[in-house]
Amino acid sequence: MNRLIISGLFAALVVSLPRWLPRAVVALRGRIFVWVNGEDGIAAPGPQIPIEEFKQVYGHPAANGRSRGAALSDLFWYWLAPGPQVHQEHLEPGARYDDVARTTRQILAGLSYSQWTELVSRCTRGVLDDLGADRIHSVRLRDLMMPIWAEVYFELVFRQRCPRSVRELITGNADDVVSSIKCTALRHLDRRARLTDYLRERLVTEPPPVPLPTSLSVWEQAYYLQGTFFNTAVVQMSEGMAHLLLAIATDQRVQRRLLTDPADDDYLDRVIDETLWHYPLFGVAHRITTGAIPRADGRAAIPPGSVLLFDYPGYQQGDATHRFDPDRWLAPESKPPHYIPFGMTTNRPCPARGFAALTMRVAAREVLRRYRLESSAEHTRSLPNRGPCLLISRAHHTSDRRRSARLAFMRQRDRWETVPRSIVQLVLGSYMVWDARRKQLCRNYFADMP
Ligand code: HEM
């Protein structure tokens, strides 16, 4: 009898694993990160910086330090290596930052709206053509999107079509960086080095039309392109598109409206806003204060050298859960009061903010022109499952039974994949935090500087 009860309890424990284990592991991982990195950050919104002061503090000119003086910079430098010291996101304010940021703006301004549209729709069509003529494709949206943005950003930088072999170098690098940041895999520096070697060689033989900062050595120029255009741009656009398409795949009401009126760009723009509001690409953006930030009501100023942690989901959504409703953006009363998808315009905002949404719209239209999307996978902000989705050809009829069977299989697979994956994330995440702390890439870099 006892054995029967124990077996029953054990079976219940195993069956319930997907429900509680991933959440428990995320909480434990958070505690390990805090334990290793120290608790020296000030959370915003939080007890010291209430939500009403979030923008004023984030947008303050003294909230502009990026790397020096924060223990967690060692971890970011570790994830972004090689070349984190010239990655625009992690450069300290000063002449070098200005040089790099100006070059990024110049490269991004190189195409008109119609050229962006032509480029993105051509690259999207090419990647979708490669899928072949099956009636249903089972894909991971992030993986499907990466080659598109690799081709787009290569062509933007070099003004030549991206060779297939270089596309593989770029996606290999971007996938490696984003997988290690999400702790689903360790870093593979050999994969990253292959792209650096290619770029280094290319800069000598066939440099891009926009001159790169002369204050950087050729190696540093290669690291700069790799970090900003072949990592950040490719990863952010692929993740943003994976969220957008997954949101469409899991809300048939929204999808029907998009398919019924393919010319209604305003509606698609609202779907994009709603997506970036629910699933901001940044979890926490950190800053190190380079001067004091004064406070109202006689409260003490935030001192220089403080590490500020700007929590995007906490700021945009708060604790409440909201249904996916693109029409909330129609009226000023229903529009969310807190929405900063591309950061603060007054303090190191995203340089791609002028056309990231436009290019997402173009790529989404190309996908929806060919396929209906369906997914039964979980949609979370960190998207460790890379967005499982069925692309169902709109040119053929597909039986409901076949579709339902594949969705049922996807639901179970997605549910059970979370168990080993969350354990992998816990183990690899803890290892990388420890290894980054040991290597101290950021601290060593600044150690000899005045
Ligand atoms: C949907 C797509 C994108 C979203 C939602 C997004 C979001 C953001 C946000 C919120 C920030 C500010 C973070 C902070 O305050 O620390 C940022 C910064 C940045 N983004 Fe984007 N981004 C996107 C696409 C891109 C693309 C395509 C590029 C390509 C060049 C890019 C390059 C950068 C860079 C270089 C920074 C750092 C700016 C600085 O510190 O000067 N992003 N992005």
Boltz pocket constraint, residues with backbone or C-beta under 6 A from the ligand:
constraints:
  - pocket:
      binder: B
      contacts: [[A, 88], [A, 89], [A, 90], [A, 101], [A, 104], [A, 228], [A, 229], [A, 232], [A, 233], [A, 234], [A, 236], [A, 237], [A, 240], [A, 276], [A, 281], [A, 282], [A, 285], [A, 286], [A, 340], [A, 341], [A, 342], [A, 343], [A, 344], [A, 347], [A, 348], [A, 349], [A, 350], [A, 351], [A, 352], [A, 356], [A, 357]]
      max_distance: 6.0
